[in-house]
Amino acid sequence: MPKNKLAAPKKGPPTQSYLDIAEIKDDCVIMKDGTLRAVMICSSINFSLKSEDEQNAVIQAYIGFLNSLEWPLQIVIQSRRLNIDGYLEKLNSLTKQQPNDLLRVMADDYTAYIKELVTLGEIMNKRFFVVIPYSSLSDKRSGFWRRLKNVFSLSKTIKISRDTFDKYKEALDRRVDYVESALTSMSIKSVRLDTQGLIEIYYNTYNPELQETEKLAGLDKLQIES
């Protein structure tokens, strides 16, 4: 009698199939619907420490910026628990090298205090992003029939030609420049994420537990399917 063998588990679809991202290149995120995204990381300002006139100026600049937009954008605040393991390891190393007994005891107490402070206080590290999209649907310069054609293609994964990508990217770059200028008027510094930065931010977002133990390789070492 042949022994019954357990059927090998079927492989499910890869995680990438559940994401809306088709590709990341040339400092742009290409979505499966053929639209583009640019991501800018932004600084913060301490609004409470500003004078009343400065606060009003920031508010008015922000209102003017929102009213001037003819296309949507997304403001993302990412919170992660502050990881100071590297800092604690450095403190421990310096403490062991300290020849003075009194200073060594004080350093141990300081290390224990910092560790307890982070554990009990749940100190979070916040990062601020602005996601700027480009779609031919939002481009009023595109013809009606062209925009209507794009509506029916949003339900499927589409590939755009290099010429189309370059044209979309040029329009997206103009939007990025505009947003950067508007943020500067509010005393907010911003930097557009390059290809490596985009890959890292999405990797860390979808793998919050692995990002500390499995660092992402550099762009030149990543295996990218064409």
N, C-alpha and C positions, 0 to 999 in steps of 0.2 A: 504494500500500500504506500503510495507516495505521500510524503509528509506535506501537510498544508503549510504553505509559506505566506507570511504576512505580506500583503501588497505594499510596495514602497510608496511612501506618501507622495502625492502629486505636488509638483512645484507650482506655487501660486505665481501670479504676476509680480514683477519686481516693484519695489516701492516707488520707483520713478514714474510708473504708470498712473499712480494716483495723484501726482503733482501736476500743476498746470504749467510748469516750466518745461519748455522744449530744449532750450540751449542757453548758455551764458557765454558771450564773446564780445570783444571790443567794448568793454565796460557797459554792456547792455544785457538785460535779461529778456530773452525772446520767449514769449508765451506760446502755448499750443495753438492759440487762435490767430497767431501772426502779429500780435501787438507787442510793443516794446515797453520796458520799464528801466528807469534809472533810479539809483538809490543814493541819497546823500546822507552822510552822518553829520549831525549838527551839535554845536555846543549849547549850553544852557546859560541863562542869565538869572541873577538873583534879583528878582523883581521887587522883593520887599525892601532891599537895601537902597533902592533908587529913590530919588526925590519925587515929589508929586508931579512936577513938570516932566521929569524923565519918564515916569510911568504913563502919563497921558500921551507923551510922544510915541512910546512903544505901542500903546493901544491903538492910536490913530494910524500908525504905520501898518499894524496888523489888519485893521479893518480895511484900509485901502488896498492892501495886498489881496485879501479875500474877495473884495468887490471887483478887482481887476481880472480875476481868473476866468477864463473861458473854457476851461477843461478841469476835470477832477484831479485831486491829488490825495495822498494818504499820509497822515502823520502817525508814526509808530513809536511807542515808548516800550523798550524792552528792559525788563527787570530780571536780574540774575543775582543770586546770593553771592556776596563778595568772597572770593577765594584768595586767602592770604597764606596758603600753604608754603609757597616759595619764600615769602617774607619771614615766616616762622622758622623755616629751615636755616635761613641766613642768620637769624638771631641766635639759634642754638649753636651754630658753627662758631659765631663770634664769641659766644659765652664760654665755650670750651677752651678757646684760645686766650681768654682773659686771665692774666697771672694774678690779679688782685682778687683776694677772696671776697671782700666786701662788694666790689663791683660785680663779681660773678653772681652773688646772691641777689643783688638788685636787678641784674639782667634776667635772672630766672623768674623773679617776681613780675617783672614787666612783661615777659613772654606769656606767663600764665594769665595775667590781666587781659592782655590783648586777645588771647584765645577765648577766654570766658566772655569778653565783651562782644565778640563776633557771634559766639554761639547763642548767648542769651538775647542779644539785641536784634538778631536776624538782619544784619546790615546788608542792604541791597545795593548793587551797582546798576545804575540806570544809564541807558544809551538812547539817544533820540535820532530818529531817521525820518526823512521825507522821501516818499516814493512817488516818482513822477512818471506818468504813463504817456504813451503816444499810440493813438489808434486813428486810422484814416476816417473812422466814423466821427471823431471829434474835430476833424480838420475841415473847417468851413470852406476851404479853398477847393476841396475835392468835389467832383461833380455828384449830382444826386444819384444817378444810376450806378456810379462806382461805389458810393456808400451803401446803396441798397443791396448790391451784389455782395458786399462784405458782411452784411447782416446774416445772409443765408449760409455763410461759410464759417460762422463763429462756433457752430455746434460740432465741428470736426477739427482734427489736427491738420493744420496747413503748413506748407513750407513756402517761404518767401525767397525770391531770387536775390542775388547779391546786389543788383541795381536797386531793387525795391527796399532792401535792408538799408543801403547807404542813404536812400532818400528819407526813409523813416528816421534813421539815426540823426541825420542833419536837422530834421524838425525837432527831434527830442533834445538835441544839444542846445537848440535855441531856448527851449523851455527850461532846461537846467540853468542856463546863464541868467534867465529872467528870475527864477526862484532864488538863485544865489545872490543876485543884486538886491532883491526884496528882503532877504534875511539879513544881509549886511546893514540895511537901513534900520533894522531892529537890534543891531549890535550882536547878532548871532553869526558865528563863524560856521561855515559849512564846507565839506569836502566831498566830492563825488567818489564813490567807491569804484575802484578799477576791477578788472575781471577777477583777479585773485581775491580781492576783498569781498566781492559779491559771492563767490563760491564759498568762502569761509563763513560769511554771515548766514547763508542758507544752510550750510552744513551744521553750524552750531545751533541754529534754530530748530532744525528737525532732529538733532542728536544732542540734546542738552546734557545727557548723562555721559556720553562718550567723548565730548569735547575736551574734558580734562585729562582723560587717559589715552585717547587716540587722537593725536594731533594730525591735522590735514597736511598732506604733502604740498610742496610748492607747485606752482602751475606747470613748470617744465617737467615735473615728475608724475603728473596725473595722467592716467590713461583715459583718453577721451575718444569715444567712438565717433567716426565721421558719418 
